[in-house]
Amino acid sequence: MNFISITFNQKNLNFLISGILIIVFTNCKTFGKKSEPHDYFSEDHSCLTEKGQKNQVEFQKNYELYFRIRAKYNEENLKIKRADIVFAGNSIAMLFADHLVKKEISPNLNYANRGIGGDMTDLLLERLEENVLALSPKIIVIDIGGLDLFFGKCLSYVENNYVRIIEKVHQKQPGAKIIFFSVPPTQIPLLNQITPLLNTFISHLPEKYKNVYFLDVWPDMREKDFPSIRKEFTIPKDSIHFNEKGYEVWGKLLKPILLNP
């Protein structure tokens, strides 16, 4: 199998656009406005059951670059036609696919990176057919859900989006394997308190749907005695993403499935 490469300019554009979105969420700022993770335990808790953010005007403005890269992926799909493996989801998935798959898994995988910084379950569901399934992948690797929780999406809404993602894949690409990573631990306590609830739901999906896998990164990435990412995996001044050592955990879990389809 040959590695699907993107031209230097295209790859640079993808990284630049995703990188801008990474900076936005890494620093917990939304275009100069302080943004804190949603508190599901607050007395005035009110969750969201629609695409994007509560302020739709802000959402459209903040995600202008997201929709540009989504369109760029459509252009690339017309050129490469097919990919055995497609990585999809948010910036964590994007960074793994762009920089570490060849090192942590194999240099010979036929794969495409369709991760976008800032992605959420509803946005991925909306672009799944054109960005991912258009390449007729045999395996789809997904990391998604963390930003849904950050922005206060209702758990039932997010869980339903997972199910809809599975159903759409099964409808359009029967036989394809879907690999869900757990939403990883971060340095954000409010996020770490709610993430295990979503991960519990995802962990049971393989019991209900064929060709669905769940890879739980928490046991290896969590501090021994409290719910936070281990310090050895952290990046200075970045509360969400993790370093290459953290991605070694991903590689260890993913490698047996990708190399023995």
MIGU-381291 format. One line per field, with one value per residue (C-alpha): x, y, z; residue number from 1; chain. Coordinates in nm, 3 decimals. Layout:
BEGIN
xx: (X / ...)
yy: (Y / ...)
zz: (Z / ...)
i: (NUM / ...)
ch: (A / ...)
# end
This chain:
BEGIN
xx: (0.000 / 0.118 / 0.105 / -0.135 / 0.050 / -0.087 / 0.109 / 0.322 / 0.099 / -0.221 / -0.073 / 0.062 / -0.280 / -0.448 / -0.200 / -0.225 / -0.605 / -0.625 / -0.343 / -0.535 / -0.832 / -0.603 / -0.466 / -0.820 / -0.920 / -0.581 / -0.581 / -0.954 / -1.014 / -1.271 / -1.150 / -1.044 / -1.332 / -1.260 / -1.421 / -1.457 / -1.578 / -1.944 / -2.024 / -2.266 / -2.284 / -2.396 / -2.742 / -2.820 / -2.700 / -2.869 / -2.728 / -2.739 / -2.918 / -2.820 / -2.520 / -2.241 / -2.254 / -2.533 / -2.451 / -2.498 / -2.367 / -2.043 / -2.031 / -2.048 / -1.779 / -1.550 / -1.582 / -1.526 / -1.188 / -1.337 / -1.574 / -1.290 / -1.082 / -1.388 / -1.428 / -1.056 / -1.087 / -1.361 / -1.123 / -0.851 / -1.094 / -1.161 / -0.787 / -0.698 / -1.030 / -0.973 / -0.802 / -0.798 / -0.791 / -0.937 / -0.869 / -1.152 / -1.252 / -1.092 / -0.741 / -0.617 / -0.699 / -0.564 / -0.227 / -0.188 / -0.265 / -0.048 / 0.265 / 0.276 / 0.093 / 0.398 / 0.614 / 0.376 / 0.197 / 0.364 / 0.518 / 0.324 / -0.037 / -0.276 / -0.453 / -0.599 / -0.625 / -0.969 / -0.939 / -1.019 / -0.937 / -1.256 / -1.464 / -1.771 / -2.001 / -2.273 / -2.022 / -1.850 / -2.186 / -2.269 / -1.945 / -1.901 / -2.029 / -1.839 / -1.514 / -1.477 / -1.708 / -1.638 / -1.299 / -1.460 / -1.240 / -1.208 / -1.128 / -1.237 / -1.052 / -1.240 / -1.160 / -1.453 / -1.671 / -1.437 / -1.543 / -1.909 / -1.867 / -1.658 / -1.941 / -2.212 / -2.391 / -2.653 / -2.512 / -2.812 / -2.763 / -2.393 / -2.464 / -2.728 / -2.475 / -2.240 / -2.518 / -2.603 / -2.236 / -2.232 / -2.560 / -2.444 / -2.119 / -2.306 / -2.549 / -2.290 / -1.992 / -2.109 / -1.827 / -1.609 / -1.458 / -1.519 / -1.264 / -1.361 / -1.097 / -1.221 / -1.230 / -0.887 / -0.808 / -0.706 / -0.582 / -0.935 / -1.106 / -1.461 / -1.407 / -1.247 / -1.547 / -1.799 / -1.587 / -1.606 / -1.987 / -1.959 / -1.677 / -1.891 / -2.156 / -1.901 / -1.749 / -2.078 / -2.126 / -1.925 / -2.176 / -2.462 / -2.309 / -2.092 / -1.745 / -1.726 / -1.423 / -1.357 / -1.001 / -0.981 / -0.677 / -0.765 / -0.597 / -0.258 / -0.291 / -0.456 / -0.276 / -0.277 / -0.490 / -0.701 / -0.885 / -0.634 / -0.383 / -0.041 / 0.213 / 0.454 / 0.202 / 0.125 / 0.230 / 0.320 / 0.038 / -0.188 / -0.469 / -0.625 / -0.361 / -0.080 / 0.273 / 0.423 / 0.465 / 0.090 / 0.039 / 0.255 / -0.037 / -0.263 / -0.021 / 0.004 / -0.375 / -0.435 / -0.152 / -0.290 / -0.618 / -0.469 / -0.200 / -0.434 / -0.759)
yy: (0.000 / 0.348 / 0.644 / 0.910 / 1.239 / 1.590 / 1.853 / 2.080 / 2.382 / 2.193 / 2.032 / 2.366 / 2.524 / 2.243 / 2.274 / 2.653 / 2.658 / 2.378 / 2.539 / 2.864 / 2.678 / 2.487 / 2.815 / 2.940 / 2.641 / 2.576 / 2.917 / 2.895 / 3.221 / 3.277 / 3.568 / 3.779 / 3.673 / 3.455 / 3.113 / 2.863 / 2.504 / 2.449 / 2.350 / 2.057 / 2.061 / 2.420 / 2.499 / 2.702 / 2.425 / 2.446 / 2.229 / 2.277 / 2.054 / 2.215 / 2.248 / 2.483 / 2.708 / 2.886 / 3.210 / 3.115 / 3.447 / 3.395 / 3.033 / 3.122 / 3.387 / 3.170 / 2.870 / 3.042 / 2.873 / 2.537 / 2.546 / 2.649 / 2.346 / 2.124 / 2.247 / 2.195 / 1.830 / 1.785 / 1.910 / 1.671 / 1.377 / 1.433 / 1.393 / 1.094 / 0.907 / 0.641 / 0.578 / 0.254 / 0.443 / 0.785 / 0.979 / 1.213 / 1.438 / 1.730 / 1.875 / 1.585 / 1.341 / 1.583 / 1.618 / 1.243 / 1.179 / 1.459 / 1.397 / 1.067 / 0.788 / 0.695 / 0.683 / 0.521 / 0.279 / 0.222 / 0.432 / 0.232 / 0.292 / 0.413 / 0.682 / 1.030 / 1.293 / 1.450 / 1.595 / 1.962 / 2.166 / 2.262 / 1.970 / 1.849 / 1.550 / 1.744 / 1.909 / 1.578 / 1.415 / 1.694 / 1.651 / 1.276 / 1.169 / 1.421 / 1.442 / 1.082 / 0.830 / 0.968 / 0.793 / 0.449 / 0.372 / 0.026 / 0.178 / 0.511 / 0.635 / 0.901 / 1.127 / 1.355 / 1.478 / 1.680 / 2.016 / 1.915 / 1.890 / 2.207 / 2.402 / 2.238 / 2.008 / 1.787 / 1.440 / 1.272 / 1.493 / 1.403 / 1.034 / 1.038 / 1.194 / 0.901 / 0.662 / 0.864 / 0.857 / 0.479 / 0.443 / 0.669 / 0.473 / 0.142 / 0.277 / 0.423 / 0.197 / -0.146 / -0.347 / -0.051 / -0.061 / 0.239 / 0.300 / 0.550 / 0.682 / 0.782 / 1.153 / 1.190 / 1.344 / 1.710 / 1.971 / 2.111 / 1.976 / 2.059 / 1.870 / 1.572 / 1.538 / 1.499 / 1.316 / 0.972 / 0.977 / 1.016 / 0.762 / 0.506 / 0.547 / 0.513 / 0.204 / 0.014 / 0.093 / -0.214 / -0.432 / -0.289 / -0.233 / -0.453 / -0.342 / -0.075 / -0.051 / 0.155 / 0.242 / 0.382 / 0.605 / 0.700 / 0.406 / 0.492 / 0.872 / 0.948 / 1.039 / 0.742 / 0.891 / 1.168 / 1.242 / 1.448 / 1.387 / 1.275 / 1.556 / 1.370 / 1.401 / 1.772 / 2.065 / 2.396 / 2.654 / 2.402 / 2.259 / 2.033 / 1.879 / 1.642 / 1.571 / 1.298 / 1.071 / 1.083 / 0.981 / 0.675 / 0.551 / 0.599 / 0.417 / 0.122 / 0.081 / 0.145 / -0.046 / -0.402 / -0.307 / -0.111 / -0.365 / -0.666 / -0.546)
zz: (0.000 / -0.082 / 0.153 / 0.023 / 0.031 / -0.004 / -0.190 / 0.025 / -0.028 / 0.050 / 0.358 / 0.474 / 0.431 / 0.626 / 0.909 / 0.914 / 0.928 / 1.185 / 1.379 / 1.408 / 1.548 / 1.784 / 1.919 / 1.976 / 2.188 / 2.347 / 2.511 / 2.591 / 2.409 / 2.141 / 1.931 / 2.226 / 2.449 / 2.751 / 2.713 / 2.995 / 2.968 / 3.037 / 3.396 / 3.385 / 3.764 / 3.800 / 3.937 / 3.624 / 3.391 / 3.051 / 2.773 / 2.397 / 2.144 / 1.815 / 1.587 / 1.685 / 1.989 / 2.178 / 2.000 / 1.635 / 1.503 / 1.693 / 1.580 / 1.212 / 1.254 / 1.465 / 1.233 / 0.899 / 0.863 / 0.962 / 0.665 / 0.434 / 0.523 / 0.493 / 0.135 / 0.073 / 0.176 / -0.082 / -0.350 / -0.233 / -0.235 / -0.604 / -0.666 / -0.449 / -0.501 / -0.232 / 0.102 / 0.300 / 0.631 / 0.709 / 1.030 / 1.123 / 1.410 / 1.589 / 1.617 / 1.830 / 1.551 / 1.289 / 1.460 / 1.503 / 1.137 / 1.002 / 1.204 / 1.391 / 1.209 / 1.001 / 1.313 / 1.561 / 1.326 / 0.987 / 0.705 / 0.445 / 0.541 / 0.273 / 0.472 / 0.451 / 0.723 / 0.749 / 1.098 / 1.156 / 1.465 / 1.650 / 1.520 / 1.711 / 1.664 / 1.484 / 1.249 / 1.174 / 1.106 / 0.861 / 0.664 / 0.707 / 0.367 / 0.155 / 0.355 / 0.474 / 0.309 / -0.038 / -0.011 / 0.047 / 0.349 / 0.500 / 0.841 / 0.991 / 1.302 / 1.497 / 1.791 / 1.867 / 2.152 / 2.373 / 2.233 / 2.244 / 2.620 / 2.636 / 2.473 / 2.682 / 2.438 / 2.606 / 2.667 / 2.503 / 2.195 / 2.167 / 2.224 / 1.952 / 1.715 / 1.776 / 1.684 / 1.372 / 1.267 / 1.295 / 1.107 / 0.826 / 0.786 / 0.784 / 0.526 / 0.289 / 0.353 / 0.475 / 0.625 / 0.717 / 1.063 / 1.289 / 1.563 / 1.832 / 2.068 / 2.410 / 2.477 / 2.643 / 2.981 / 2.980 / 3.225 / 3.259 / 3.575 / 3.465 / 3.141 / 3.313 / 3.544 / 3.263 / 3.002 / 3.172 / 3.135 / 2.758 / 2.738 / 2.921 / 2.654 / 2.370 / 2.532 / 2.494 / 2.125 / 2.010 / 2.196 / 1.990 / 1.647 / 1.431 / 1.318 / 1.589 / 1.822 / 2.133 / 2.237 / 2.589 / 2.643 / 3.002 / 3.182 / 3.031 / 3.014 / 3.349 / 3.668 / 3.903 / 4.178 / 4.023 / 3.696 / 3.501 / 3.224 / 3.344 / 3.354 / 3.129 / 2.845 / 2.883 / 2.666 / 2.834 / 2.815 / 2.640 / 2.851 / 2.586 / 2.359 / 2.451 / 2.336 / 2.122 / 2.421 / 2.469 / 2.108 / 2.172 / 2.379 / 2.078 / 1.852 / 2.088 / 2.097 / 1.729 / 1.569 / 1.608 / 1.440 / 1.152 / 1.071 / 1.102 / 0.940)
i: (1 / 2 / 3 / 4 / 5 / 6 / 7 / 8 / 9 / 10 / 11 / 12 / 13 / 14 / 15 / 16 / 17 / 18 / 19 / 20 / 21 / 22 / 23 / 24 / 25 / 26 / 27 / 28 / 29 / 30 / 31 / 32 / 33 / 34 / 35 / 36 / 37 / 38 / 39 / 40 / 41 / 42 / 43 / 44 / 45 / 46 / 47 / 48 / 49 / 50 / 51 / 52 / 53 / 54 / 55 / 56 / 57 / 58 / 59 / 60 / 61 / 62 / 63 / 64 / 65 / 66 / 67 / 68 / 69 / 70 / 71 / 72 / 73 / 74 / 75 / 76 / 77 / 78 / 79 / 80 / 81 / 82 / 83 / 84 / 85 / 86 / 87 / 88 / 89 / 90 / 91 / 92 / 93 / 94 / 95 / 96 / 97 / 98 / 99 / 100 / 101 / 102 / 103 / 104 / 105 / 106 / 107 / 108 / 109 / 110 / 111 / 112 / 113 / 114 / 115 / 116 / 117 / 118 / 119 / 120 / 121 / 122 / 123 / 124 / 125 / 126 / 127 / 128 / 129 / 130 / 131 / 132 / 133 / 134 / 135 / 136 / 137 / 138 / 139 / 140 / 141 / 142 / 143 / 144 / 145 / 146 / 147 / 148 / 149 / 150 / 151 / 152 / 153 / 154 / 155 / 156 / 157 / 158 / 159 / 160 / 161 / 162 / 163 / 164 / 165 / 166 / 167 / 168 / 169 / 170 / 171 / 172 / 173 / 174 / 175 / 176 / 177 / 178 / 179 / 180 / 181 / 182 / 183 / 184 / 185 / 186 / 187 / 188 / 189 / 190 / 191 / 192 / 193 / 194 / 195 / 196 / 197 / 198 / 199 / 200 / 201 / 202 / 203 / 204 / 205 / 206 / 207 / 208 / 209 / 210 / 211 / 212 / 213 / 214 / 215 / 216 / 217 / 218 / 219 / 220 / 221 / 222 / 223 / 224 / 225 / 226 / 227 / 228 / 229 / 230 / 231 / 232 / 233 / 234 / 235 / 236 / 237 / 238 / 239 / 240 / 241 / 242 / 243 / 244 / 245 / 246 / 247 / 248 / 249 / 250 / 251 / 252 / 253 / 254 / 255 / 256 / 257 / 258 / 259 / 260 / 261)
ch: (A / A / A / A / A / A / A / A / A / A / A / A / A / A / A / A / A / A / A / A / A / A / A / A / A / A / A / A / A / A / A / A / A / A / A / A / A / A / A / A / A / A / A / A / A / A / A / A / A / A / A / A / A / A / A / A / A / A / A / A / A / A / A / A / A / A / A / A / A / A / A / A / A / A / A / A / A / A / A / A / A / A / A / A / A / A / A / A / A / A / A / A / A / A / A / A / A / A / A / A / A / A / A / A / A / A / A / A / A / A / A / A / A / A / A / A / A / A / A / A / A / A / A / A / A / A / A / A / A / A / A / A / A / A / A / A / A / A / A / A / A / A / A / A / A / A / A / A / A / A / A / A / A / A / A / A / A / A / A / A / A / A / A / A / A / A / A / A / A / A / A / A / A / A / A / A / A / A / A / A / A / A / A / A / A / A / A / A / A / A / A / A / A / A / A / A / A / A / A / A / A / A / A / A / A / A / A / A / A / A / A / A / A / A / A / A / A / A / A / A / A / A / A / A / A / A / A / A / A / A / A / A / A / A / A / A / A / A / A / A / A / A / A / A / A / A / A / A / A / A / A / A / A / A / A / A / A / A / A / A / A)
# end
